[in-house]
Amino acid sequence: MKSKLSSAAALVLAAGAVLAVQPASAQDSTSEGIEQYREMLSDGGNPAELVEMMGEELWAEKRGPKNVSLEQCDLGQGPGVVKDAYAHLPRYFEDAGQVMDLETRLVYCLVNLQGMDRKEITKKPFAGGGEYSTDFESLVAYVVGQSRGTIIDVPQSHPQEKAAYERGKQIFFFRGGPYDFSCASCHGVDNQRIRLQELPKLSDPGPAQATYTVWPAYRVSQGALRTMQWRIRDCFRQQRMPSLKFTSQASVDLLTYLAVTADGGKMDAPGIKR
């Protein structure tokens, strides 16, 4: 594992160096340079692959007070079935009596299967600046990677699934905070940008599919894999809204809306971002 991590680190540094010495020219925009960097890293060298490998080991490792693995965790396809599970989440789970996204469900399994303390799990699920991905992020990467090539098909048959979608839609368009922003302020309009960053219209299936299918993603600028719970929490921060609580009902509802809107897209995550 150490040699693989070293190889990946060398690849990232080399790719970054190549990008850094690219000559500045009128015809090459910064966004094109970032895209070239992304393609270079993705060509067999997305660091997320190493995070996935660590997650696979953690999935099978016996841990926690109960000293069991997560191999009996039911992600919606049956106990222990990881293949294609992410492409069908969020969904209603009868044992929990609620709709759950992947991260909420993983917390549930860590607590109920392995006996871990919920407060400890949720205290710091995401890596800080300059830190490697956490165990939790690694587990997410592993599960997400098992849905590559799978068509997104999020169930909407249970009343609670439908209710989660409707609440999520309301959250997406709700305006608030000091700037009177909503998710739709940035992601509800065609051809909108902030600085050099394209802002896809996530209320439309096409852009939603193109975006949702490559998240979670490895952020090169942060050196860590970032999950969907992290992504939407960071969006709330940029809106200057109150901090979105990890695995809260609101977070699951919003992810349900985004996932259902992206139905029909083909999963290609974890992706790689600047």
C-alpha positions, 0 to 999 in steps of 0.5 A: 500500500505504501508503494502505491501511495508513493506512486500516486503522490509522485503522479500528482506532483508531476502533473502539477509541475507540468501544469505549472509550467504551461506557457500562459497564452491568450488561447489557453484559458485557466479552465482549459488548463484545469481540464488538461490537468484533470484529464492527465490525472484521470488517465489511470492515476486518479488518487481516489483509486487509492482512497477506494482501496483503503475503503475496501480494506476498512469494509472487510476489517473487523472493527469497533466494540463488536469486532465485526466487519461491515460485510453485512451492512445493507445498503439497499441491495441486500446485506453485504451487497455493495455493487451498484448500491450507490446508484440507487441511493438515497432510499427508504430503509425499513429497519431505520424507518427513514430515507437515507443517503449513503453517508447516513446509512454508513453511520447507521451500520457503523453504530448498529453493526460494529457498535461504534459511538455515533458522536465519535463518528460524526465529530470529524467525518471529513479530513481537514486541510493538508490531511489524508482522507478520513476512514469515513471518506475512504468507505464512501469512496469504496462504495461509490466506486462499485457503482461505476457504469451503473445507471442512476435509478433512485426509488420514489415508490415509498411515501417517505421517498416522495416526501424527501424529494419534495422537501429537498426541492423546497430546500433547493429553491429556498432563499435565505441568509445575509445574501438572500441566496438559495441553491438555485441562485447559483445552480438554477440558471443556464450558462452561469459562472462564478469567476472561472467556475461553471455553475451547472443548472442542477434543476435540469436532468442533463446538467444534474446527470453530468454533475452528480455522476462524478461526485464524490470526487478527489479535490486536488487542491485539498488532497482529499476525497470529498463526499456529497455531504461535504459538497452540499455543506460547503455550498451552504457555507458559501451561501453564508447560510447556517452550517448544514448538520452532517446526515441531517434530514435536510441534507438527506432531502436535498441529496434526494432531490439532486439524485432523483433529478439526475436519474438516467445518468451513468455513474463515473465517480469518484471523479477528480476536481481541481 
